[in-house]
Amino acid sequence: MIHFEHVSYGYGKTSTIQDVSFHIQKGEFVSIVGANGAGKTTLSKLCNGLLKPASGMVTIHGQNTQNTKTSLLARTVGFLFQNPDRQICQNTVYDEIRFGLECVLNDPIEVDRRCTETLDQFAFDGERDPFSMSRGERQQIALASLVACKPQVLILDEPTTGLDYQECMHMMKIICELNEKGTTIFMVSHDMELVADFARRVLVIREGKLIGDGETRAVLTNRALLDQASVLPPQIPTLAHQLGTGFEAVFTLNEMADIVEGRGQ
């Protein structure tokens, strides 16, 4: 689905991505982690043609991003920016969702149907002005406009920034439902708890180089790897490590609760 082959990219004389290779299969839920400035957002923009590699090759669903228009790739890949105000451009929620659909569909009846379906899915009032809503709500509107277009791949750059807990869980529930239906998810996040709870594979980047790639539990409990990337591990496995005997294998809050409950019986 997403193939990086020895990809490098730089801004001016500064090399940002260096000789990165990885493959993401259809239906995977992959997260990329790393310190600020490591190259996470740059890598995500290479995934949909917003940036073109200086060397190497990126292919999305068999399309080489180097010679495929970004507008064509957008029919396959949806990109959620970290700042929703860079994405929203209409005066009502309904018009915002409709705007994206009209870029990829020629059937007005299907456009209307998907608008209504998406408003119901996200529980939005279509007549509201997006710019009168909270940042978290605007982030969900930006996601809704992508979801309506039914992309095969969703690239999410810090999707829960500015969301409270309930908004975050609602958004992740929708993202997980899309993933269960076959949508490939590629998520940039600094929130290690979020990554631990939802991603099934994690890429680790340091100074533009891919230094780790594996199953989520294996990567996020590899303290040497996370230290090398200047990334703090999730709190639950860190606490489990400090608790010692009986908690060594704990990775999630539910696993911790099960052990504590068992000891209390």
C-alpha positions, 0 to 999 in steps of 0.5 A: 500500500505505502512503499518507501525505498531508500527515500531522502529529503531535505529543506535547502541544504538541511537533510531531514529524511535520510535513506528511509525504507519501509512498507505498510500493507493495506489495513495496517494501523501504524504510528510513527514516533520520535522527538520534535524535529526528528522528521515525523511530519516531513515523512507523513507529507512524503506519504501523499505527495505533498512533498517529493523525495530528493532521492529514492521512491515513494509509491502509494497503491502502486502510484509513484508520488514523484510523477503523480499529481497530488490531486490524484493521490488525494483520491486514495490518501486523506491527510489530516493536518495537525492544525485544522485551520489549515484545512477548513475553508467553508462557513458551515460544517455541511459546506466543509464536508461537501467541499471535499466530496465535490472534488472527488465525486460528480454525482450530486445525489451521492454527495448529499447522501455522504454529507448526511451520513457523515454529519450523523456519524460525527453528531454534527449540526451541519449549519454551525460555523466551524470557526465558532467551534472549539479547536477540538471540534474543528479537528473533528470537522477536518477528519469528517471531511476526509472520512466522507471521501472514503480514502483507502489511506488516512495519514493523521498528523497529531490527530488528538491535539487540542481535544479533551478526553471524550473528544479524543476517544470519540475520534479514535473510535471512528478511526478504529472503525475505519481501520476495521473496515480496511482503511490503512492508518498512518498516525504521527503522535507524541502521545505514547499512551495513545500509540500504545492503546491503538497502533499495532505497529510503530516506526521510530525515527531519529534525526531523519533516520528510521531506527526502529520498526516493529510490533507496538508492545515490543517497540514501546518496551524497548527502553534502549531504543526509546532512549536513543530516539529521545522518546519517553515510554508510556506511563503504564509499562514504566510503572509496571517496571518500577513495581517489579515482580508480577507486573513485568508483562503489563503494558496497558491500563486494563492489564494493570487493573486485572492484576491489581484486582486479582491480588485484592481477591 
